[in-house]
Amino acid sequence: MLLVTTWFGTFLVDEGKVIEARLFPKDPEGLAGRLALAEDWKVLPEERELMAAHPEAFVAEPRLERAGGNLTTVRAGFLRPEDFGYDRGLLHAAMLSLARRRMRKAVGPDDHLHQAVGALDDLQETENVLMERLREWYGLHFPELTKTVDEEEFLSLIAAHGTREAMPLDAKESVGAPLGDPERRSVMEMASLLRDLGDRRRGIEAYIERSAAALAPNVTALPGPVLAARLVSLAGGVERLARLPASTVQLLGAERALFRHLREHTRPPKHGVLFQHPLVHRAPPWQRGAIARAFAGKIAIAARADAYTRRDLSVSLREDLERSLASIREAKRAPRTARKEAPRPKPGGRKRRR
């Protein structure tokens, strides 16, 4: 006897005849549930029932062999769904339902982290553009304010008071022009908008820090949560980052420079977004490539630990990185400079004085 599973049921077949059958539900959702379990290499309830009742039966799928079945290479004959009351329209509806399930399941925390990183970049760009516009606009009325206070107090004073006369500052010597009521309302609303944008940006940064620490704790411990989130976003997820070699991790974010090097034979890039980390951008130029290479190697190991083992390797990876950085700084103290050659004596030696 052979245990056979089709899209409409599980059957026990002996010499081409169906001895016993367990049919699947005739609704699309129930049928999609059975197909999803089979795709995930799980044993269906109908299969367990027939295998328990007939342990001597053979199976033709490796999926059922893992559940204790006797695998064979014999294949059963074709079973017509119409003979059991099923039609192709039901299969079509079930496949559409299964596709919707797969699409919902395909969206994970990595995708939300990717969108959050993009939103953070958009907010920072918008905030910078609007801040520059507000500085120029309000500078027509009170140009000295920008040099007097920091950015946060700058926005608070404009949003709360508007004109320079209403501020708790000495503005008698200002060279700015008077500010009318329509202009005052506009700059006050713009300052309030910028404060709200700053609050939203800080909220997204906090979300990125929490998500990165939960998804990739080892990677987060090395470059920090925001840079770790950028690496995960550029790679397409934690597992994809774990499958990348260290040389690719080193150049994430420098794809344009890499393609320009391959196409136009320009100088190859030494680092991508890793340049944002202080260990790289504060290092001397002749050490940045080696530091980025060592940094990317440790990040690649951390990503594999986060994706597959979930072991905490952050302390040992940081210690290894510090040792690598110390050896790099020792080996590359300063760039090699060409020594000036001493002038060679002319042939014949010195001339004797007369």
C-alpha positions, -999 to 999 in steps of 0.1 A, spaced: 0 0 0 11 35 -8 1 67 10 -5 95 -15 -13 131 -9 -28 154 -36 -42 189 -34 -77 176 -26 -69 148 -1 -48 120 13 -53 85 -1 -43 50 6 -37 33 -27 -31 -4 -34 -25 -17 -69 -41 14 -84 -72 13 -63 -81 37 -35 -87 17 -4 -92 46 21 -94 84 17 -93 115 39 -105 144 18 -96 180 25 -122 207 32 -140 220 2 -136 257 11 -107 278 -2 -94 288 32 -93 253 46 -77 239 15 -51 267 15 -43 258 51 -35 222 41 -14 234 11 6 258 34 14 230 58 26 208 30 48 236 17 63 240 51 72 203 52 48 195 79 26 164 83 -11 170 77 -37 157 102 -52 134 75 -18 119 68 -11 113 105 -44 95 109 -38 72 79 -2 65 89 -13 56 124 -40 33 111 -17 16 85 20 18 97 30 -7 71 21 17 42 48 32 21 52 68 13 66 86 -18 75 119 -2 106 126 19 84 149 39 65 119 52 96 98 57 108 123 83 75 115 102 83 78 103 70 66 69 87 39 48 100 57 17 97 41 -17 103 52 -53 70 37 -66 45 63 -77 8 59 -77 -15 65 -106 -32 98 -114 -62 106 -92 -89 128 -108 -102 155 -85 -136 154 -103 -141 118 -92 -142 130 -55 -163 161 -61 -136 188 -65 -131 211 -95 -104 234 -108 -122 266 -97 -118 255 -60 -80 250 -66 -77 284 -82 -94 301 -52 -73 281 -28 -41 291 -45 -51 328 -44 -58 325 -6 -24 307 -2 -6 336 -21 -22 361 2 -10 342 32 25 340 18 25 378 11 14 386 47 41 362 60 68 377 39 66 410 57 88 409 88 105 431 113 134 436 88 110 454 64 97 477 91 132 485 101 141 493 65 112 517 62 121 533 95 156 540 83 142 556 51 118 577 71 146 589 94 167 600 63 137 618 48 129 636 81 166 646 85 167 660 50 134 678 53 144 692 87 177 705 74 161 722 44 134 739 64 159 749 91 181 766 66 150 784 51 139 796 85 174 809 94 174 829 62 139 841 66 141 851 103 176 865 96 159 894 78 143 904 111 168 893 138 200 880 122 219 880 155 197 853 170 214 825 151 248 832 166 235 838 201 216 806 209 217 769 198 193 753 173 168 740 199 165 774 217 163 792 184 132 773 174 116 777 209 121 814 210 106 820 175 77 796 182 69 812 215 75 850 209 78 856 172 93 891 170 126 902 186 109 928 207 89 901 225 119 879 233 137 879 266 169 891 249 185 924 242 177 931 206 180 969 205 212 969 185 198 945 159 202 955 123 172 935 111 141 949 95 107 951 113 85 920 111 48 923 101 20 903 115 16 879 85 53 873 85 54 868 122 26 842 121 43 823 92 77 821 109 61 810 142 42 782 125 73 772 107 93 770 139 65 749 155 66 726 125 103 722 129 100 713 165 74 687 157 96 673 130 125 670 156 102 652 180 91 627 153 127 622 142 138 614 178 108 591 181 119 572 150 155 570 162 143 555 195 122 529 175 152 521 154 174 516 184 149 492 200 143 473 168 180 470 159 188 457 194 160 431 192 168 419 157 206 420 157 220 425 192 256 415 183 257 438 153 242 466 173 269 463 199 297 470 174 287 500 153 257 512 173 220 509 167 215 534 139 244 523 118 235 486 125 200 494 112 215 509 81 236 479 74 206 456 79 185 478 56 212 479 29 217 442 30 180 434 29 176 418 63 196 401 91 199 368 73 210 384 41 236 404 60 248 372 76 253 356 42 275 384 29 313 382 30 332 408 50 344 425 18 308 432 8 299 444 42 328 468 41 314 484 9 277 485 17 265 520 8 294 526 -17 278 507 -47 280 538 -70 317 543 -63 323 505 -68 305 504 -102 323 536 -112 356 518 -104 346 488 -124 334 509 -154 358 538 -155 388 522 -136 388 549 -110 402 543 -75 382 516 -56 363 526 -25 376 516 9 344 519 29 306 526 26 284 536 54 310 524 79 326 557 73 299 572 95 314 555 125 340 575 145 365 546 144 367 551 106 361 588 99 383 600 128 412 577 117 440 590 95 433 585 58 461 559 54 445 537 82 408 540 72 408 511 47 424 486 70 402 498 99 370 494 78 382 460 67 387 448 103 355 464 113 335 447 85 350 413 94 337 415 130 303 428 118 300 398 95 307 374 124 282 392 146 255 390 119 259 353 115 256 349 153 224 370 153 209 351 123 217 315 132 229 309 168 215 339 187 246 337 210 259 368 226 294 374 212 294 412 216 321 413 244 346 390 226 340 407 193 347 441 207 379 429 224 391 413 191 383 445 173 403 466 198 433 442 193 430 445 155 428 483 157 458 485 179 479 463 155 467 484 126 477 517 143 510 502 152 517 490 117 506 521 99 519 550 120 524 574 91 525 572 53 558 565 36 575 596 23 600 596 -5 635 603 8 655 629 -10 686 614 -26 719 630 -17 737 646 -47 762 623 -62 798 636 -66 810 644 -100 835 620 -117 871 628 -111 868 639 -75 876 673 -61 899 697 -80 931 706 -63 937 742 -54 967 758 -70 
